[in-house]
Amino acid sequence: MSTEPSTSVDLKRWLTSHGGFLHPLVSFTEGKFGLSAIAQDTINTDTTIVSCPLSLVIDVQRALHALTALLGESTSIHLQSWSERRLICTYICFHWIMPDSRRVKLDLPIPDVLRHTPYLKSLPPTDALLTPLQFTPSELEAFRGTNIYGATHDRQESWKAEWNQCQTFIHAINSEWADKYTWDKYLIASTYLSTRAFPSTLLSRAPTLQTTSSSYPIMIPGVDILNHSRGQPVTWFKSYPDGSTDERDDLATISIISHTTTRLGEEVFNNYGLKANDELILGYGFSLPQNPDDKITLQMGGSPNKWVIDRHANGAEGLWNEVRQLVAEDPKEIGYESDLAAAELLLELVQKKYDLLPEVPHVEDATIRPAVRLMLEHYLEGQRDVLNSLKSYFEEKEKAAIEAAREAGVEFVFDDE
């Protein structure tokens, strides 16, 4: 008898019945944060792990088609003005809104256009979601002084505005549906989209994880069940029926091919690409220890430029040159005086950002869940390491400026205080 959770059994049955594929040696176990794919025997390298037909991908076209069918053809033009996020999240919400009282009374099933119930039931329960929008007030307060703190408030405000607009529109069509279309449901749907999202660029004939100005988040059932492991060698592969010329052919499939051997009992992973801990925490609700992709984005007041700097101070050169230009009396003639002023300003900026970072709450603080505390620890380690690398970088620039001044016959006396 299978020991897999019933939701994963239903997911596999639903996926394969619609033309999807899951390797027979992969089974699922229920963990603290959802399902994990475990090898039941050795899975050799260069093996297709999972495939999803395009007919099951949750994208704008599918969401728009379903919502138009539910809300009426007359709503089509208005719905087309909605963002991709609003369409997809509202499509997800309607799986929980239906059946309405009329359908319950008549014992009618939910409409056929809402076809992702088995998939949605396989996703983590709400109490397992750990993005910052699911933090308690005390947990979010622990992140005060970080970029995540402000980004969380901005995201909640943005998502609530979306929900309000959508609910108002739905209310004009069906007040019962609007009453069920709650903020809690929209938040869960938005979190599922955030934590499961892949870029729509994967739907092209040459699938890629690289986003573009026109790409948007989509959900790929089955494929998204594999957890992330940085550097995991995988290939995204898209196959079409013979003779197909339609890029969005519903019979086409998108697959994950693993290029590593997975032993009995080991987890089968995907690779979401290079992501810093701030992106992982805000978008997915987890972090990586000593994440080599951690970074900081700095922007000088009044400047349109944003400088992304990593643990090795890569990216600092652009910021350095911009500030040298800003402090110079004549930007065409930048000398040691400008360099000293720029170094002083930037070292002060780095120290200020360092000092604003919070401390990790004590392990005995019961108001902070261990998983949230761990995310904060990972995040702060990365931020401090990046800032320390920046400090070293600007100190070297300062030393070079002092040496240049001495060569010009100028000596500086620095106050130790």
Secondary structure in CASP SS format (residue, H / E / C, confidence):
PFRMAT SS
TARGET T0000
AUTHOR 0000-0000-0000
METHOD secondary structure of the structure
MODEL  1
M C 1.00
S C 1.00
T C 1.00
E C 1.00
P C 1.00
S H 1.00
T H 1.00
S H 1.00
V H 1.00
D H 1.00
L H 1.00
K H 1.00
R H 1.00
W H 1.00
L H 1.00
T H 1.00
S H 1.00
H C 1.00
G C 1.00
G C 1.00
F E 1.00
L E 1.00
H C 1.00
P C 1.00
L C 1.00
V E 1.00
S E 1.00
F E 1.00
T E 1.00
E E 1.00
G E 1.00
K C 1.00
F C 1.00
G E 1.00
L E 1.00
S E 1.00
A E 1.00
I E 1.00
A E 1.00
Q C 1.00
D C 1.00
T C 1.00
I E 1.00
N C 1.00
T C 1.00
D C 1.00
T E 1.00
T E 1.00
I E 1.00
V E 1.00
S E 1.00
C E 1.00
P E 1.00
L H 1.00
S H 1.00
L H 1.00
V C 1.00
I E 1.00
D C 1.00
V H 1.00
Q H 1.00
R H 1.00
A H 1.00
L H 1.00
H H 1.00
A H 1.00
L H 1.00
T H 1.00
A H 1.00
L H 1.00
L H 1.00
G C 1.00
E H 1.00
S H 1.00
T H 1.00
S H 1.00
I H 1.00
H H 1.00
L H 1.00
Q C 1.00
S C 1.00
W C 1.00
S C 1.00
E H 1.00
R H 1.00
R H 1.00
L H 1.00
I H 1.00
C H 1.00
T H 1.00
Y H 1.00
I H 1.00
C H 1.00
F H 1.00
H H 1.00
W H 1.00
I H 1.00
M C 1.00
P C 1.00
D C 1.00
S H 1.00
R H 1.00
R H 1.00
V H 1.00
K H 1.00
L H 1.00
D C 1.00
L C 1.00
P C 1.00
I C 1.00
P C 1.00
D C 1.00
V C 1.00
L C 1.00
R C 1.00
H C 1.00
T H 1.00
P H 1.00
Y H 1.00
L H 1.00
K H 1.00
S H 1.00
L C 1.00
P C 1.00
P C 1.00
T H 1.00
D H 1.00
A H 1.00
L C 1.00
L C 1.00
T C 1.00
P H 1.00
L H 1.00
Q H 1.00
F C 1.00
T C 1.00
P H 1.00
S H 1.00
E H 1.00
L H 1.00
E H 1.00
A C 1.00
F C 1.00
R C 1.00
G C 1.00
T C 1.00
N H 1.00
I H 1.00
Y H 1.00
G H 1.00
A H 1.00
T H 1.00
H H 1.00
D H 1.00
R H 1.00
Q H 1.00
E H 1.00
S H 1.00
W H 1.00
K H 1.00
A H 1.00
E H 1.00
W H 1.00
N H 1.00
Q H 1.00
C H 1.00
Q H 1.00
T H 1.00
F H 1.00
I H 1.00
H H 1.00
A C 1.00
I C 1.00
N C 1.00
S H 1.00
E H 1.00
W H 1.00
A H 1.00
D H 1.00
K H 1.00
Y C 1.00
T C 1.00
W H 1.00
D H 1.00
K H 1.00
Y H 1.00
L H 1.00
I H 1.00
A H 1.00
S H 1.00
T H 1.00
Y H 1.00
L H 1.00
S H 1.00
T H 1.00
R H 1.00
A C 1.00
F E 1.00
P E 1.00
S H 1.00
T H 1.00
L H 1.00
L H 1.00
S C 1.00
R C 1.00
A C 1.00
P C 1.00
T C 1.00
L C 1.00
Q C 1.00
T C 1.00
T C 1.00
S C 1.00
S C 1.00
S C 1.00
Y C 1.00
P E 1.00
I E 1.00
M E 1.00
I C 1.00
P C 1.00
G C 1.00
V H 1.00
D H 1.00
I H 1.00
L C 1.00
N E 1.00
H E 1.00
S C 1.00
R C 1.00
G C 1.00
Q C 1.00
P C 1.00
V E 1.00
T E 1.00
W E 1.00
F E 1.00
K E 1.00
S E 1.00
Y C 1.00
P C 1.00
D C 1.00
G C 1.00
S C 1.00
T C 1.00
D C 1.00
E C 1.00
R C 1.00
D C 1.00
D C 1.00
L C 1.00
A C 1.00
T E 1.00
I E 1.00
S E 1.00
I E 1.00
I E 1.00
S E 1.00
H C 1.00
T C 1.00
T C 1.00
T E 1.00
R C 1.00
L C 1.00
G C 1.00
E C 1.00
E E 1.00
V C 1.00
F E 1.00
N E 1.00
N C 1.00
Y C 1.00
G C 1.00
L C 1.00
K C 1.00
A C 1.00
N H 1.00
D H 1.00
E H 1.00
L H 1.00
I H 1.00
L H 1.00
G H 1.00
Y H 1.00
G C 1.00
F C 1.00
S C 1.00
L C 1.00
P C 1.00
Q C 1.00
N C 1.00
P C 1.00
D C 1.00
D C 1.00
K E 1.00
I E 1.00
T E 1.00
L E 1.00
Q C 1.00
M C 1.00
G C 1.00
G C 1.00
S C 1.00
P C 1.00
N C 1.00
K C 1.00
W E 1.00
V E 1.00
I E 1.00
D E 1.00
R C 1.00
H C 1.00
A C 1.00
N C 1.00
G C 1.00
A H 1.00
E H 1.00
G H 1.00
L H 1.00
W H 1.00
N H 1.00
E H 1.00
V H 1.00
R H 1.00
Q H 1.00
L H 1.00
V H 1.00
A C 1.00
E C 1.00
D C 1.00
P C 1.00
K C 1.00
E C 1.00
I C 1.00
G C 1.00
Y H 1.00
E H 1.00
S H 1.00
D H 1.00
L H 1.00
A H 1.00
A H 1.00
A H 1.00
E H 1.00
L H 1.00
L H 1.00
L H 1.00
E H 1.00
L H 1.00
V H 1.00
Q H 1.00
K H 1.00
K H 1.00
Y H 1.00
D H 1.00
L H 1.00
L C 1.00
P C 1.00
E C 1.00
V C 1.00
P C 1.00
H C 1.00
V C 1.00
E C 1.00
D C 1.00
A C 1.00
T C 1.00
I C 1.00
R C 1.00
P H 1.00
A H 1.00
V H 1.00
R H 1.00
L H 1.00
M H 1.00
L H 1.00
E H 1.00
H H 1.00
Y H 1.00
L H 1.00
E H 1.00
G H 1.00
Q H 1.00
R H 1.00
D H 1.00
V H 1.00
L H 1.00
N H 1.00
S H 1.00
L H 1.00
K H 1.00
S H 1.00
Y H 1.00
F H 1.00
E H 1.00
E H 1.00
K H 1.00
E H 1.00
K H 1.00
A H 1.00
A H 1.00
I H 1.00
E H 1.00
A H 1.00
A H 1.00
R H 1.00
E H 1.00
A C 1.00
G C 1.00
V C 1.00
E C 1.00
F C 1.00
V C 1.00
F C 1.00
D C 1.00
D C 1.00
E C 1.00
END
